[in-house]
């Protein structure tokens, strides 16, 4: 059985792109185990996806990083994918064992799908457009949304930063429970 480790230690919207990659891994290797290193911001959402075997939170402090290295070092991964491109993820992955280590680099030329396709090529995975539909892989019992059929849109504030929100200090939405 192949094990994959994916770092996605940023926000929920960014996690959506990793879910496409996770679905591709599972379609190529149905018996594989996927561990996701998540942030506190995307941990709860990530738990609703049954394709992910284990989810670990990485806090951005040295103790958390060392603890994670010691926990994950026992495993040998088929691939470690740093899908968030964060230095903390690169640091932790440096000390881990894998056949391949991939850093998905975001640039101004490639779309997120092209970046995922490049990662698939590096670990010899077959990309399928059907992997774009990953919401059907959710564990419905863990959803906190009162309806099942919905369209999930991702809007990244970086897309309009220069034009609209550069002068704002805090653009984080408040959560009302």
ZIHU-V583970 format. One record per pair of residues at least 4 apart in sequence whose C-alpha atoms are under 7 Angstrom apart, sorted by sequence separation. I is the first residue (numbers start at 1). GAP is how many residues later the second one is. D is the distance in Angstrom with one decimal. If there is no record, write none. Layout:
BEGIN
I,GAP,D / I,GAP,D
END
This chain:
BEGIN
10,4,6.6 / 11,4,6.4 / 12,4,6.7 / 15,4,6.4 / 16,4,6.9 / 17,4,6.8 / 18,4,6.1 / 19,4,6.1 / 20,4,6.4 / 21,4,6.3 / 22,4,6.3 / 23,4,6.1 / 24,4,6.2 / 25,4,5.9 / 26,4,4.7 / 38,4,6.3 / 39,4,5.9 / 42,4,6.0 / 43,4,6.3 / 60,4,7.0 / 61,4,6.4 / 62,4,6.2 / 63,4,6.1 / 64,4,6.1 / 65,4,6.2 / 66,4,6.3 / 67,4,6.3 / 68,4,6.1 / 69,4,5.7 / 86,4,6.4 / 87,4,6.0 / 88,4,6.3 / 89,4,6.1 / 90,4,6.1 / 110,4,5.7 / 111,4,6.4 / 112,4,6.3 / 113,4,6.2 / 114,4,6.2 / 115,4,6.3 / 116,4,6.2 / 117,4,6.3 / 118,4,6.4 / 119,4,6.6 / 120,4,5.8 / 121,4,6.0 / 139,4,6.9 / 157,4,6.0 / 160,4,5.8 / 161,4,5.0 / 162,4,5.5 / 38,5,5.7 / 59,5,5.7 / 110,5,6.3 / 120,5,4.7 / 160,5,6.9 / 161,5,5.3 / 26,6,6.5 / 58,6,6.4 / 120,6,6.7 / 8,7,6.3 / 58,7,6.8 / 82,7,6.5 / 120,7,6.7 / 82,8,6.8 / 117,10,6.5 / 104,11,6.5 / 43,14,6.8 / 104,15,6.7 / 36,16,6.9 / 35,17,6.2 / 38,17,6.6 / 40,17,6.1 / 102,17,7.0 / 34,18,5.3 / 35,18,5.8 / 36,18,6.3 / 37,18,5.9 / 38,18,5.9 / 39,18,5.3 / 80,18,6.3 / 85,18,6.2 / 34,19,5.3 / 35,19,4.7 / 36,19,4.8 / 37,19,4.8 / 38,19,4.8 / 39,19,5.7 / 79,19,5.5 / 85,19,6.2 / 33,20,5.9 / 34,20,6.7 / 35,20,5.7 / 36,20,6.3 / 37,20,5.8 / 38,20,6.1 / 39,20,6.8 / 77,20,6.2 / 78,20,5.5 / 79,20,5.8 / 80,20,6.4 / 81,20,6.0 / 82,20,6.1 / 83,20,6.3 / 85,20,6.2 / 37,21,6.3 / 76,21,5.0 / 77,21,4.4 / 78,21,5.1 / 79,21,4.7 / 80,21,4.8 / 81,21,4.8 / 82,21,4.7 / 83,21,5.1 / 75,22,6.8 / 76,22,5.4 / 77,22,6.5 / 78,22,6.5 / 79,22,5.6 / 80,22,6.2 / 81,22,6.0 / 82,22,6.1 / 69,23,5.9 / 73,23,5.1 / 72,24,6.8 / 73,24,6.6 / 69,26,6.7 / 65,27,6.3 / 69,27,6.9 / 8,28,7.0 / 9,28,6.5 / 3,29,5.6 / 4,29,6.2 / 5,29,5.9 / 6,29,6.3 / 7,29,5.9 / 8,29,5.9 / 9,29,4.5 / 10,29,5.7 / 12,29,6.6 / 1,30,6.2 / 2,30,4.8 / 3,30,4.7 / 4,30,4.9 / 5,30,4.9 / 6,30,4.9 / 7,30,4.7 / 8,30,5.1 / 9,30,4.2 / 11,30,5.6 / 12,30,4.7 / 1,31,5.5 / 2,31,6.3 / 3,31,5.9 / 4,31,6.3 / 5,31,5.9 / 6,31,6.1 / 7,31,6.5 / 10,31,6.9 / 11,31,5.4 / 10,32,7.0 / 9,49,6.9 / 18,65,6.8 / 5,72,6.8 / 4,73,5.5 / 3,74,5.0 / 4,74,5.7 / 5,74,6.5 / 6,74,5.9 / 7,74,6.3 / 10,74,6.7 / 3,75,5.5 / 4,75,5.2 / 5,75,4.7 / 6,75,4.7 / 7,75,4.8 / 8,75,5.8 / 9,75,6.3 / 2,76,5.7 / 4,76,6.0 / 5,76,6.2 / 6,76,5.9 / 7,76,5.6 / 8,76,4.9 / 6,77,6.6 / 7,77,6.2 / 7,82,6.3 / 51,86,6.7 / 50,87,6.2 / 49,88,5.9 / 50,88,5.9 / 49,89,4.3 / 50,89,5.7 / 48,90,5.4 / 49,90,5.6 / 48,91,5.2 / 48,94,5.5 / 21,95,6.4 / 48,95,6.4 / 28,97,6.3 / 28,98,6.7 / 25,100,6.9 / 24,103,6.3 / 24,107,5.9 / 23,108,5.7 / 20,111,5.6 / 23,111,6.7 / 20,112,5.6 / 20,114,6.3 / 19,115,6.5 / 13,141,5.6
END
